[in-house]
Amino acid sequence: MITDERHRILRVNNAFTRVTGYNSEEVVGQTPAVLQSGKHQEAFYLDMAKSLKDHNYWQGEIWNKRKSGELYPQYLTITAVQSEAGGITNYVGAFTDITQRKKDEADIHKLAFYDALTGLPNRRSLQERLDSALHSARITKQLGAVLFIDLDNFKNLNDTKGHDLGDQLLVEVAKRLSRCVRNADMVARLGGDEFIIILENLGVDETALISQVKQIVSKVISSLHGEFVLEGGVHHSSCSVGVALFNADDSTDEVMKRSDMAMYQAKESGKDTYKFFDPDAEKTLCTLTELEADLRKALPQKQLTLYFQAQYHGNTLIGAEVLLRWVHPQRGVVSPAEFIPLAESTGLIVPIGDWVLRRACLQLQLWQDDVATKHLSLAVNVSARQFCQENFVEEMQSCIDMYGVDPNLLKLELTESLVLIDIEDTIEKMQRLRDLGIRFALDDFGTGYSSLLHLKRLPLDQIKIDHSFIRDIATDPDDAEIVQTIIAMGQNLRLNVIAEGVEYEEQVDFLNQRKCDSFQGYLFGRPEPIEQFAENHCTYILNQKSIA
């Protein structure tokens, strides 16, 4: 478009007509104001005029109007044409319709900041909003809260009904959550079945804040605890919610971490509930995190060692149970109650368990080389994760072959919970190991849920009566009855019965009267390193060989 010095249109080209809808006859003689959209304030045009006066040039984005009335964005460049005397003779405007570019930018922004499935803000948008909320809290001193929402048993729906129905549920959940909050609050999808709600500007009174948050949380739980009509029928859902309050002193990462921890506390409390962040739980988690980092170094840095607790038949030593100990360079001896569950949850129990089995086989090899100790057996606890490894049988075969030990002297102790994970697979795997000559003991018997049918089917050699029943057998008639029943059942099933946790002669008298086969406990010996074990129990050979 070319205008004169007073901005009256002199000429337009075909591209102008194609973009605006106006032909030459309709606009020549008029000013560009015929194209104005009405979206810009007067100040916008004043700045444009000033730029043209000062620099003979203006460039930028502008909204204009087509002949049809449709508003659209342009990228416009206006250049002043000067005469030889330096005066303005014309203005030349060249523009591009950037409608598609704007649409593409909006799509890209939506992909970057919004969840494609639910349309809710995504993790990136959430991060920016929470940063902004915390910045605002530093200025206004007002409090806020983050709600971390996780659907209960969502995986079951995906696994049984398929991901399409899972996606339908997530879309419906997003709609219900959006109805639970104020317009000023944000509902975002963090990923998977996890959602976040940010509640801002809730005042400066923490007591009132907690009351407000509880009302909203209750509304959220009530909204998601109910029926969802999906294509596959009616689905019943619930959620667990973690709540973290925030103020001017908090950071984004801290608030998110606290809400996440609180949500897991809600899960552990039985689901379909909520928990406010507990600082004590954070301390516990930090301690566990540090302990896990140290545990990962325990095996390569040779901080693990084996202790042995004697097992007796009458007054005769028949073997020992292998017990794992962790001697930390700073913490000292770490309780197995602390690090064994951690090893289980992290999967470290698999390499650690393999090391224990190989060290136990090496000790058996050393005992086999001496006529005085070659009859001794070793019992080794096997974790569920270790036993469920696909190649566990092959690893055991390799271990036995490597050390050339008599497999009949190796006894694997399994818990009731382990054998019930997949009873058919467990029986098949136990039978294959039994064919190698390895024996089995059912540990902590009586504390789980094994049925007599399962007990009969399992290829067991021994059951261990849990120490919780042994402790009070001399004074508690119920414990006495339970222990007597277990011993009789073991005898009827032709299983060896060993009582663990035996500490007093009265307990031994009771067990002997009921013809209990074997004993283990402090009365017969505490768990101890192999040197002390040899000295205390293998008195006939003071120079006992060991792997220590």
C-alpha positions in Angstrom: 0.0 0.0 0.0 1.3 3.4 -1.0 -0.1 6.6 0.5 0.7 10.3 0.1 2.3 12.4 2.8 -1.2 12.8 4.5 -1.7 9.0 4.6 -4.3 8.9 1.8 -4.1 5.7 -0.1 -2.8 6.1 -3.6 -2.3 2.5 -4.7 -2.6 -1.1 -3.5 -1.6 -4.3 -5.2 -3.4 -7.6 -5.8 -1.9 -9.2 -2.7 -3.6 -6.4 -0.6 -6.9 -7.2 -2.2 -6.5 -10.9 -1.6 -5.6 -10.5 2.1 -8.1 -7.6 3.0 -10.9 -8.3 0.6 -10.9 -4.6 -0.5 -10.2 -3.8 -4.2 -8.4 -0.7 -5.3 -11.5 1.4 -6.0 -12.8 0.8 -2.5 -9.8 2.1 -0.7 -8.0 4.6 -2.9 -8.5 8.1 -1.4 -9.1 6.8 2.1 -6.7 6.5 4.9 -5.5 3.2 6.4 -8.0 3.8 9.2 -10.5 1.9 7.1 -8.6 -1.2 8.2 -8.5 -0.5 11.9 -9.6 -3.4 14.1 -10.4 -1.4 17.2 -8.1 -3.6 19.3 -5.4 -1.0 19.8 -5.5 2.0 22.1 -4.8 5.5 20.8 -1.4 5.4 22.4 -0.4 2.6 20.0 -1.0 4.8 17.0 0.7 7.8 18.6 3.8 5.7 19.2 3.7 4.6 15.5 3.4 8.2 14.3 6.3 9.3 16.6 8.5 6.5 15.1 7.7 7.6 11.6 8.4 11.2 12.4 11.7 10.5 14.2 13.0 7.6 12.1 10.9 7.6 8.9 10.2 3.9 9.8 8.0 1.7 11.9 7.8 -2.1 12.1 5.7 -4.4 14.3 2.7 -6.6 14.8 -0.8 -5.0 14.4 -4.3 -6.3 14.4 -6.4 -5.1 11.3 -9.8 -5.9 9.9 -10.8 -7.5 6.6 -13.7 -6.2 4.6 -15.8 -9.1 6.0 -15.3 -7.8 9.5 -12.8 -10.5 10.5 -10.0 -9.4 12.6 -6.5 -10.8 11.8 -2.9 -10.1 12.8 -0.4 -8.6 10.4 3.3 -8.0 10.5 3.6 -4.5 9.1 6.5 -2.4 7.9 6.0 1.3 7.1 8.7 3.3 5.4 8.6 7.0 4.6 9.8 8.2 1.1 11.6 11.5 1.0 12.0 14.0 -1.8 15.4 15.4 -2.7 14.7 18.4 -0.5 14.1 16.0 2.4 10.4 16.3 2.7 8.0 13.3 3.0 6.3 12.5 -0.3 4.9 9.1 0.4 4.6 6.2 2.8 5.0 2.6 1.7 3.4 -0.1 3.8 4.2 -3.8 3.3 2.5 -6.4 5.4 2.2 -10.1 5.9 -0.9 -12.0 7.2 0.5 -13.9 10.2 -2.8 -15.6 11.2 -1.3 -19.1 10.6 1.9 -18.2 12.4 -0.1 -17.0 15.4 -2.1 -20.2 15.4 1.0 -22.3 15.2 2.5 -20.3 18.1 -0.6 -20.9 20.1 -0.5 -24.6 19.3 3.1 -24.8 20.3 2.4 -22.9 23.5 -0.4 -25.3 24.3 1.7 -28.3 23.7 4.4 -26.8 25.9 2.3 -25.7 28.8 -0.9 -27.9 28.6 -1.6 -31.6 28.9 -2.8 -32.9 25.6 -5.3 -35.4 27.1 -7.1 -33.4 29.8 -6.4 -29.8 28.6 -5.1 -28.9 32.1 -1.8 -27.1 32.7 1.1 -29.5 32.6 4.2 -29.9 34.8 6.0 -27.0 33.1 3.0 -24.6 33.5 2.6 -25.8 37.1 6.2 -25.0 37.9 5.8 -21.4 36.6 2.6 -20.9 38.4 4.0 -22.2 41.7 7.0 -20.0 41.3 4.7 -17.1 40.8 2.5 -18.0 43.8 5.6 -18.2 46.1 6.8 -14.9 44.7 3.4 -13.4 45.5 3.5 -14.9 49.0 6.8 -13.1 49.7 5.1 -9.8 48.8 1.7 -10.2 50.3 2.7 -12.5 53.2 -0.4 -14.6 52.4 -0.4 -18.3 52.8 -1.2 -21.0 50.3 -1.3 -24.8 49.8 -0.5 -27.4 47.3 -2.7 -30.6 47.0 -1.0 -33.6 45.5 -3.7 -36.0 44.3 -3.1 -39.6 43.2 -5.9 -41.9 42.0 -6.1 -45.2 44.0 -5.6 -48.4 42.1 -5.6 -46.6 38.7 -3.2 -49.3 37.3 -5.8 -51.9 37.8 -8.2 -50.1 35.4 -5.5 -49.7 32.8 -4.4 -53.4 33.1 -7.9 -54.9 33.1 -9.9 -52.5 30.8 -7.2 -50.9 28.7 -5.6 -47.5 28.4 -8.5 -46.0 26.5 -10.8 -46.3 29.5 -8.0 -45.2 31.7 -7.7 -42.0 29.6 -11.5 -41.5 29.8 -11.3 -41.6 33.6 -8.4 -39.1 33.6 -10.5 -36.7 31.5 -13.5 -37.0 33.8 -11.3 -36.6 36.9 -9.8 -33.4 35.4 -13.4 -32.0 35.0 -14.4 -32.8 38.5 -11.3 -31.4 40.1 -11.8 -28.1 38.1 -15.2 -27.8 39.7 -13.8 -28.2 43.2 -11.8 -25.0 43.2 -12.1 -21.3 42.7 -11.4 -19.6 39.4 -8.2 -18.1 40.8 -6.8 -21.6 41.7 -4.9 -23.9 39.4 -5.6 -27.6 38.7 -2.8 -29.2 36.8 -1.9 -32.8 35.6 1.5 -33.7 36.8 1.6 -36.9 34.7 0.0 -40.4 34.8 -2.8 -40.4 37.4 -1.2 -37.6 39.4 -2.9 -34.1 39.7 -1.9 -30.9 41.5 -4.1 -28.1 42.9 -2.5 -24.8 43.8 -4.5 -22.7 46.3 -3.3 -19.1 46.6 -4.0 -16.1 48.8 -5.7 -18.0 51.6 -5.0 -15.3 54.2 -2.4 -15.0 57.0 -4.1 -17.0 59.7 -2.8 -20.5 59.6 -5.7 -21.9 61.6 -8.2 -20.4 59.2 -6.1 -21.6 56.3 -6.1 -25.2 57.5 -9.9 -25.1 57.9 -10.3 -23.8 54.3 -7.9 -26.4 52.9 -9.7 -29.2 54.7 -13.0 -28.1 53.2 -11.5 -28.2 49.7 -9.7 -31.5 50.2 -12.9 -33.1 51.5 -14.7 -31.8 48.4 -12.0 -33.3 46.2 -12.1 -36.7 47.9 -15.9 -36.7 47.8 -15.9 -35.7 44.1 -13.5 -38.5 43.1 -15.0 -41.1 45.5 -17.9 -42.4 43.4 -19.0 -43.7 40.1 -17.6 -42.7 36.7 -19.6 -43.7 33.7 -17.1 -44.8 31.1 -17.7 -46.6 27.8 -16.9 -49.9 29.4 -19.5 -49.4 32.1 -19.4 -47.9 35.6 -16.0 -47.5 37.4 -15.6 -46.8 41.1 -12.7 -44.6 42.0 -11.1 -42.9 45.0 -8.0 -40.8 45.6 -5.2 -40.1 48.1 -4.3 -36.5 48.8 -1.2 -35.0 50.2 -1.3 -31.4 51.5 1.6 -29.0 51.9 1.1 -25.5 53.1 3.5 -22.8 51.9 4.6 -19.3 52.9 7.1 -16.7 51.9 10.1 -18.8 53.1 9.5 -21.9 51.0 10.9 -22.9 47.6 9.1 -24.6 44.7 11.0 -27.9 45.1 10.4 -28.0 48.9 6.7 -27.5 48.5 6.4 -30.2 45.8 8.5 -32.7 47.7 6.4 -32.2 50.9 3.1 -32.6 49.1 4.4 -35.8 47.4 5.5 -37.2 50.8 2.2 -36.3 52.4 0.4 -38.1 49.5 2.4 -41.3 50.2 1.5 -41.0 53.9 -2.1 -41.0 52.8 -1.6 -44.1 50.7 0.1 -45.9 53.6 -2.9 -44.9 55.8 -5.3 -47.0 53.7 -5.9 -44.7 50.7 -9.1 -42.7 50.0 -8.0 -40.1 52.5 -5.7 -37.1 53.0 -2.6 -36.2 55.0 -1.0 -32.9 55.8 2.8 -32.9 55.5 4.5 -34.2 58.6 8.1 -32.8 59.2 9.0 -35.9 61.2 8.3 -38.0 58.2 10.6 -35.8 56.1 13.4 -36.5 58.6 12.8 -40.2 58.4 12.8 -40.1 54.6 16.1 -38.1 54.6 17.6 -40.6 56.9 16.5 -43.5 54.7 17.8 -41.7 51.6 21.2 -41.3 53.2 21.1 -44.9 54.4 20.3 -46.1 50.9 23.2 -44.2 49.4 25.5 -45.8 52.0 24.0 -49.3 51.5 24.8 -49.1 47.8 28.5 -48.9 48.8 28.3 -51.6 51.4 28.9 -54.6 49.2 31.7 -53.2 46.9 33.4 -51.6 50.0 33.3 -55.0 51.9 31.3 -53.6 54.8 29.0 -56.6 54.9 29.8 -59.7 57.0 28.2 -62.9 58.1 27.3 -63.9 61.6 26.3 -67.4 62.6 23.7 -68.5 65.2 24.0 -72.1 66.4 21.2 -74.7 65.9 21.1 -77.7 68.2 19.4 -81.1 68.4 19.5 -81.8 72.1 23.1 -81.1 73.1 24.4 -81.8 69.6 25.4 -78.9 67.3 23.8 -79.6 63.9 24.6 -76.4 62.1 23.8 -72.7 62.1 21.7 -70.0 60.6 23.6 -67.4 58.5 22.7 -63.8 59.5 23.8 -60.8 57.6 25.4 -57.9 59.4 26.4 -54.4 58.1 29.4 -52.8 59.8 29.2 -49.1 58.7 32.5 -47.2 59.0 30.7 -44.3 60.8 27.4 -45.7 62.0 28.9 -48.9 63.4 26.8 -52.1 63.3 23.5 -51.2 61.5 20.5 -53.2 62.7 19.2 -55.6 60.1 15.7 -54.3 60.9 16.8 -51.0 59.4 18.7 -52.1 56.3 17.1 -55.3 55.2 13.7 -53.7 54.4 15.6 -51.0 52.6 17.5 -53.5 50.5 14.2 -55.2 49.7 12.5 -52.1 48.5 15.5 -50.9 46.4 16.3 -54.3 44.8 19.7 -54.3 46.4 18.7 -57.5 48.2 19.3 -59.4 45.0 23.1 -58.8 44.6 23.5 -58.9 48.4 21.5 -62.1 48.7 23.7 -63.7 46.0 26.8 -62.7 47.9 25.4 -64.2 51.1 24.7 -67.5 49.4 28.1 -67.7 47.9 29.8 -66.9 51.2 27.7 -69.5 52.9 28.7 -72.1 50.3 32.3 -71.2 50.8 31.9 -71.8 54.6 30.3 -75.1 53.9 33.2 -76.0 51.7 35.7 -75.2 54.5 33.7 -77.2 57.0 33.5 -80.2 54.7 37.3 -80.3 54.6 37.4 -81.3 58.3 35.9 -84.5 59.6 34.8 -82.8 62.8 32.6 -80.2 61.1 31.6 -81.8 57.8 28.2 -82.7 59.1 27.2 -79.1 59.9 24.5 -77.5 57.8 23.8 -73.9 57.1 20.4 -72.2 56.8 20.2 -69.1 54.6 17.3 -66.7 54.4 16.2 -66.0 50.9 14.2 -62.9 50.1 11.1 -62.8 47.9 12.8 -60.6 45.2 15.8 -62.9 45.2 13.8 -66.1 45.0 11.5 -64.7 42.2 14.5 -64.0 39.9 14.0 -66.0 36.8 17.5 -67.6 36.9 17.5 -68.3 40.7 17.7 -72.1 40.2 20.5 -71.8 37.8 22.4 -69.5 40.1 22.1 -72.0 42.9 23.3 -74.8 40.7 26.3 -72.6 39.7 27.0 -71.8 43.4 27.0 -75.5 44.5 29.2 -76.5 41.5 31.7 -73.7 42.1 32.3 -74.7 45.8 31.7 -78.4 45.5 29.5 -78.5 48.5 27.0 -81.2 49.6 23.6 -79.5 48.7 21.9 -81.5 51.5 23.8 -79.3 54.0 22.4 -76.1 52.5 18.9 -75.1 53.8 17.0 -72.2 52.3 14.6 -70.4 54.6 11.5 -69.0 53.0 8.8 -67.0 54.6 5.1 -67.7 54.3 4.5 -64.4 52.5 7.1 -65.4 49.9 5.6 -68.8 49.1 2.1 -67.3 48.7 3.2 -64.8 46.0 2.7 -67.3 43.3 2.1 -70.7 44.9 2.3 -72.8 41.7 5.5 -71.1 40.5 7.0 -71.4 44.0 6.3 -75.1 44.2 7.8 -75.7 40.8 10.9 -73.7 41.6 11.3 -75.4 45.0 11.0 -78.8 43.4 13.7 -78.1 41.0 16.0 -76.9 43.8 15.0 -80.0 45.8 16.1 -82.2 42.9 19.5 -80.6 43.3 19.5 -81.8 46.9 18.8 -78.4 48.6 16.5 -78.5 51.6 13.9 -76.0 52.7 12.6 -74.5 55.9 9.5 -72.4 56.4 10.5 -69.4 58.5 8.4 -67.6 61.1 5.7 -70.3 60.9 2.4 -69.3 62.4 2.7 -65.5 61.7 1.4 -65.7 58.1 -1.6 -67.1 56.3 -0.5 -70.4 54.9 -3.3 -73.0 54.7 -2.7 -76.6 55.6 -3.3 -77.4 51.9 -0.4 -75.2 50.9 1.8 -76.6 53.7 1.1 -80.1 52.5 2.0 -79.3 48.9 5.2 -77.5 49.5 8.4 -79.6 49.4 9.5 -78.6 52.9 12.0 -80.3 55.2 11.5 -78.1 58.3 9.2 -75.5 59.9 10.5 -72.9 62.3 8.3 -71.9 65.2 8.4 -68.1 65.4 10.1 -66.7 68.5 6.9 -64.7 69.3 5.2 -67.9 70.3 8.2 -69.3 72.1 8.7 -66.3 74.4 5.8 -66.9 76.8 5.1 -70.7 76.4 5.9 -71.2 80.1 3.3 -68.6 81.2 0.8 -68.1 78.4 -1.6 -71.0 77.8 -2.5 -69.8 74.4 1.1 -69.7 73.2 1.7 -73.1 74.8 -1.3 -74.5 72.9 -0.2 -73.0 69.6 3.4 -74.3 69.9 2.2 -77.8 70.9 -0.2 -77.8 67.9 2.6 -76.7 65.5 4.9 -79.5 66.8 2.2 -82.1 66.4 1.4 -80.9 62.9 5.0 -81.0 61.9 5.4 -84.6 63.2 2.2 -85.7 61.3 3.6 -84.2 58.1 7.0 -85.7 58.8 8.7 -82.3 59.0 11.5 -81.4 61.3 10.4 -78.7 63.7 12.9 -76.1 65.1 12.0 -73.5 67.7 13.8 -70.2 67.5 14.2 -67.6 70.1 14.8 -70.1 72.9 16.3 -68.3 75.9 15.4 -70.2 79.1 15.6 -73.7 80.4 11.8 -73.8 81.1 11.2 -73.3 77.4 13.6 -76.2 76.6 11.8 -78.4 79.1 8.4 -77.6 77.6 9.7 -78.2 74.0 11.4 -81.5 74.9 8.3 -82.8 76.5 6.5 -82.1 73.2 9.3 -83.8 71.3 10.4 -80.6 69.4 13.4 -81.6 67.2 15.8 -78.7 67.3 16.5 -75.4 69.0 17.9 -72.0 68.2 18.2 -69.0 70.5 20.3 -67.1 73.0 20.3 -70.0 75.4 22.3 -71.9 72.8 24.3 -69.0 71.4 23.9 -65.5 70.1 24.7 -64.6 66.5 28.4 -64.2 66.3 31.3 -64.0 63.8 32.7 -67.3 62.6 35.8 -67.2 64.9 33.6 -66.8 68.0 31.2 -69.4 66.7 34.0 -71.9 66.2 35.4 -71.2 69.6 32.1 -71.4 71.4 30.6 -74.4 69.6 33.3 -76.3 67.9 35.5 -76.7 71.0 37.0 -79.9 69.6 38.9 -77.9 66.9 40.3 -74.5 68.0 41.9 -73.7 64.7 38.6 -73.7 62.9 38.9 -72.7 59.3 36.8 -69.8 58.3 36.0 -67.3 55.5 36.2 -64.3 57.8 
